[in-house]
């Protein structure tokens, strides 16, 4: 379930940032990160590192994400299951 959540986050983050995402990224076995309240891992495309993501959930339900792509581009994002944001909302 965590991998599915992280993948959904990465897809949404890349779409929102206007970057083209590879057609498929595979989870890199053994890259699991699970320490304290942080979790995540890394993905590859065609055998090359694509990106990695870590996340942590605050007590109020907000999830904080950090992601870095193969070109060293960093992203930070937040989500909450009760947020109801619409397109073009600022």
N, C-alpha and C positions, 0 to 999 in steps of 0.2 A: 504494500500500500504506500509506503514511504517513497519508493522509487517512482510509482505512478504520480504521486503528488509533486515530486521534484521535477519529473519530466513535463508535467502540465505547466508548472511554473516557468521552466526554461523556455518552452514553446511560447507562452504568453509574453514573457520578457523580451524575447528576440523579435516577436511580431511587433510589440509596442515600440521597441527601439528602432524599428525599420531595417533591421539586419536580415539578410537571407540566411535561413537555417538549412543545413544539409538535410537531404530527404530522410536520412535515418542515422541515428546515433545509438550505439550499443553501450550498455553499462560495462565498465572495466572491472572484471572480477578481482576481488581483493582490495578494491579502492574504497570500500565502505568506511565511512567515518561515523563513529558512535561514541561520543565522549561527553560526559555531563549531560547537558540538555541540547547538544549539537548533533546533527546527523547530516549525511550527504554522501557524495561520491563523485566519480569521474566517468566520462563517456568518451568513446572514440568513434570516428567515422573512417571507414576503409583502413582500419589499423593505425590511424594517427589520432593523437589526443585532440578532442573537440572542445570540451569544456568540463568544468567541475562546479558543483554547487554545494553549499552547506546552508543549513537552516536551523533556527531555534524558535521555540514558541514561548512567548511571555505569559505571565499569569492571566493577563486580560484577554488572551486568545489571539493577539496579533503575532503573526509569524514574520520573522526577519530572515531575509535570504541574502547571501553573497554568492556571486558567480564570477568566474574568470574564464575567458575563451582562449583558444590557442594563440591568438594574436595579442594576448595580455590585456584585452579590454575587460574592465571590471564593471559589474552591475550590482546595484543594491536595490532591493524591493521589499515591500511589506504587503501582507494580505491578512484578511480576517474573513471567516466564513459568513459573517453577518453583513459585510459591506456590500452594498448594492450600487456599484458605480456604472455609469452609462458612457457610451462612446462620446468622445470629445468633451467630457466633463473635466473641469479644472479644479 
